[in-house]
Amino acid sequence: MKGKKIILRILWILIALIVIASLYFYFTLPHWKGIYIGGVGLFLTINLLIIAFFVNKNFKE
């Protein structure tokens, strides 16, 4: 159970860092670069949320 909590905590921290960085670059970079970085950040965030869901569901104790 302890390993599951550690993995989920690391995933949530990564998600938060990616979202913060994506929003920062979205608003500070020129138009197309900001949209690209925001889109990549959204894609990574969705993938990490899916990973967190399956780790939470299927992790053996």
N, CA, C and O of each residue as an XYZ file, in Angstrom:
244
protein
N       0.817     -1.198      0.000
C       0.000      0.000      0.000
C       0.862      1.264      0.000
O       0.489      2.279     -0.588
N       2.022      1.192      0.668
C       2.887      2.348      0.740
C       3.439      2.713     -0.641
O       3.563      3.893     -0.970
N       3.771      1.697     -1.448
C       4.288      1.951     -2.790
C       3.261      2.634     -3.672
O       3.609      3.492     -4.483
N       2.001      2.262     -3.520
C       0.934      2.875     -4.302
C       0.798      4.354     -3.969
O       0.630      5.184     -4.863
N       0.872      4.684     -2.679
C       0.756      6.082     -2.266
C       1.915      6.917     -2.793
O       1.722      8.057     -3.217
N       3.114      6.352     -2.767
C       4.283      7.080     -3.257
C       4.170      7.326     -4.760
O       4.443      8.429     -5.235
N       3.773      6.310     -5.497
C       3.634      6.457     -6.950
C       2.578      7.497     -7.287
O       2.796      8.346     -8.152
N       1.437      7.439     -6.611
C       0.377      8.407     -6.883
C       0.794      9.827     -6.494
O       0.459     10.782     -7.194
N       1.519      9.972     -5.389
C       1.985     11.295     -4.985
C       2.938     11.875     -6.025
O       2.849     13.057     -6.356
N       3.844     11.055     -6.538
C       4.784     11.516     -7.566
C       4.029     11.904     -8.835
O       4.344     12.918     -9.457
N       3.034     11.103     -9.223
C       2.242     11.436    -10.415
C       1.503     12.758    -10.244
O       1.465     13.568    -11.171
N       0.912     12.989     -9.060
C       0.183     14.249     -8.835
C       1.130     15.445     -8.858
O       0.770     16.510     -9.360
N       2.339     15.277     -8.317
C       3.314     16.367     -8.355
C       3.738     16.655     -9.792
O       3.846     17.818    -10.182
N       3.979     15.608    -10.586
C       4.330     15.802    -12.002
C       3.211     16.502    -12.765
O       3.467     17.398    -13.569
N       1.972     16.090    -12.512
C       0.833     16.719    -13.182
C       0.777     18.199    -12.837
O       0.592     19.035    -13.722
N       0.933     18.533    -11.561
C       0.877     19.934    -11.140
C       1.997     20.746    -11.782
O       1.759     21.861    -12.247
N       3.212     20.205    -11.816
C       4.332     20.929    -12.424
C       4.123     21.146    -13.916
O       4.418     22.224    -14.430
N       3.621     20.140    -14.614
C       3.394     20.268    -16.058
C       2.305     21.292    -16.344
O       2.428     22.083    -17.279
N       1.241     21.285    -15.549
C       0.157     22.251    -15.754
C       0.654     23.671    -15.502
O       0.359     24.576    -16.283
N       1.397     23.874    -14.430
C       1.911     25.217    -14.122
C       2.862     25.697    -15.214
O       2.768     26.844    -15.653
N       3.773     24.837    -15.656
C       4.721     25.217    -16.698
C       4.008     25.484    -18.028
O       4.367     26.421    -18.741
N       3.012     24.678    -18.364
C       2.286     24.872    -19.613
C       1.537     26.201    -19.613
O       1.550     26.930    -20.604
N       0.887     26.508    -18.498
C       0.169     27.789    -18.420
C       1.127     28.969    -18.471
O       0.836     29.977    -19.115
N       2.263     28.853    -17.801
C       3.254     29.932    -17.832
C       3.729     30.183    -19.257
O       3.728     31.324    -19.719
N       4.136     29.123    -19.958
C       4.640     29.295    -21.316
C       3.535     29.675    -22.294
O       3.801     30.364    -23.278
N       2.308     29.244    -22.046
C       1.191     29.613    -22.916
C       0.983     31.119    -22.913
O       0.698     31.716    -23.951
N       1.125     31.730    -21.740
C       0.872     33.163    -21.643
C       2.102     34.023    -21.910
O       1.959     35.226    -22.128
N       3.303     33.452    -21.903
C       4.504     34.270    -22.081
C       5.146     34.130    -23.462
O       5.826     35.055    -23.908
N       4.955     33.025    -24.137
C       5.577     32.844    -25.454
C       4.718     33.472    -26.545
O       3.539     33.750    -26.326
N       5.309     33.697    -27.730
C       4.505     34.180    -28.857
C       3.371     33.207    -29.195
O       3.342     32.070    -28.725
N       2.456     33.680    -30.006
C       1.168     33.022    -30.238
C       1.283     31.526    -30.540
O       0.774     30.720    -29.762
N       1.928     31.123    -31.634
C       1.928     29.705    -32.029
C       2.777     28.844    -31.120
O       2.445     27.686    -30.870
N       3.872     29.400    -30.624
C       4.693     28.620    -29.689
C       3.926     28.359    -28.395
O       4.004     27.265    -27.836
N       3.194     29.351    -27.925
C       2.403     29.175    -26.709
C       1.300     28.148    -26.879
O       1.044     27.349    -25.979
N       0.648     28.169    -28.031
C      -0.402     27.175    -28.300
C       0.200     25.777    -28.379
O      -0.387     24.817    -27.878
N       1.362     25.660    -29.002
C       2.019     24.351    -29.111
C       2.399     23.813    -27.727
O       2.094     22.667    -27.399
N       3.059     24.637    -26.927
C       3.471     24.199    -25.583
C       2.245     23.887    -24.729
O       2.261     22.914    -23.975
N       1.189     24.686    -24.827
C      -0.038     24.413    -24.084
C      -0.674     23.101    -24.509
O      -1.162     22.352    -23.663
N      -0.676     22.814    -25.783
C      -1.238     21.558    -26.285
C      -0.439     20.347    -25.840
O      -1.006     19.324    -25.456
N       0.880     20.467    -25.893
C       1.738     19.371    -25.437
C       1.549     19.143    -23.935
O       1.498     18.000    -23.479
N       1.447     20.220    -23.179
C       1.214     20.096    -21.741
C      -0.117     19.445    -21.433
O      -0.220     18.632    -20.515
N      -1.145     19.803    -22.202
C      -2.460     19.183    -22.025
C      -2.401     17.693    -22.347
O      -2.985     16.880    -21.632
N      -1.702     17.336    -23.413
C      -1.552     15.936    -23.792
C      -0.835     15.138    -22.699
O      -1.276     14.046    -22.340
N       0.258     15.674    -22.175
C       0.994     14.991    -21.107
C       0.154     14.867    -19.840
O       0.193     13.841    -19.162
N      -0.605     15.913    -19.524
C      -1.450     15.881    -18.339
C      -2.522     14.812    -18.457
O      -2.769     14.078    -17.500
N      -3.156     14.714    -19.606
C      -4.184     13.690    -19.807
C      -3.579     12.295    -19.695
O      -4.175     11.406    -19.087
N      -2.391     12.098    -20.282
C      -1.728     10.791    -20.180
C      -1.390     10.444    -18.737
O      -1.576      9.300    -18.321
N      -0.902     11.402    -17.974
C      -0.567     11.129    -16.575
C      -1.818     10.871    -15.737
O      -1.773     10.068    -14.806
N      -2.927     11.532    -16.048
C      -4.178     11.249    -15.343
C      -4.672      9.837    -15.633
O      -5.182      9.160    -14.740
N      -4.524      9.392    -16.873
C      -4.899      8.017    -17.215
C      -4.005      7.027    -16.478
O      -4.484      6.010    -15.976
N      -2.700      7.322    -16.411
C      -1.781      6.455    -15.677
C      -2.166      6.399    -14.204
O      -2.178      5.321    -13.610
N      -2.481      7.547    -13.605
C      -2.865      7.582    -12.190
C      -4.137      6.771    -11.954
O      -4.257      6.084    -10.940
N      -5.081      6.849    -12.883
C      -6.318      6.081    -12.754
C      -6.034      4.586    -12.748
O      -6.553      3.860    -11.900
N      -5.209      4.115    -13.693
C      -4.936      2.688    -13.779
C      -4.033      2.204    -12.644
O      -4.175      1.067    -12.196
N      -3.121      3.030    -12.175
C      -2.311      2.637    -11.019
C      -3.216      2.495     -9.806
O      -3.080      1.541     -9.039
N      -4.128      3.423     -9.627
C      -5.043      3.373     -8.484
C      -5.954      2.147     -8.558
O      -6.291      1.555     -7.532
N      -6.344      1.776     -9.759
C      -7.278      0.676     -9.930
C      -6.597     -0.696     -9.855
O      -7.155     -1.630     -9.279
N      -5.399     -0.826    -10.431
C      -4.805     -2.141    -10.644
C      -3.572     -2.443     -9.797
O      -2.988     -3.516     -9.944
N      -3.169     -1.555     -8.937
C      -1.944     -1.791     -8.158
C      -2.191     -2.897     -7.133
O      -3.135     -2.834     -6.344
N      -1.327     -3.905     -7.161
C      -1.450     -5.019     -6.218
C      -0.860     -4.615     -4.873
O       0.143     -3.904     -4.815
N      -1.481     -5.065     -3.805
C      -1.023     -4.691     -2.469
C      -0.042     -5.644     -1.916
O       0.434     -5.460     -0.796
